[in-house]
């Protein structure tokens, strides 16, 4: 089962900040152009849309009940982080975020929808 989510960490938020910089540059170029539509603004807007869709669709949690493992996929990474639920504990949960902590010092926060959070918790309990 695949759950689309956004990891809530400083590195991933920086990725969204850079994407918003592309959008704001396109807006600035358009506002500086007085007579017509700016081609640079359109190109930057299209680049922003393509990258935003890619980042949104390439961030997901893949649950594999048969193999008893959880795979965390991030944008611009070749391989996902594959973990078994026995190595991690569910630290906290709210209606939209889940925090998972490893036995070491790693901690992962994910932002999901309310229904997806409930489904993930249900599958998490089945895996353990």
Number of C-alpha atoms within 10 A of each C-alpha: 11 13 17 18 24 22 23 15 12 8 10 15 13 11 14 14 12 12 17 14 14 20 19 16 15 22 17 12 17 18 12 9 12 9 7 7 12 16 13 14 21 16 12 19 18 15 15 20 15 12 16 16 10 13 19 15 15 17 22 22 23 18 21 15 14 7 9 15 19 20 17 20 21 21 18 10 10 8 11 16 12 14 14 15 17 12 11 15 14 16 13 11 15 12 13 15 19 21 17 16 16 16 10 8 6 9 15 15 18 21 18 21 15 12 10 18 21 17 13 19 14 11 15 17 10 10 18 12
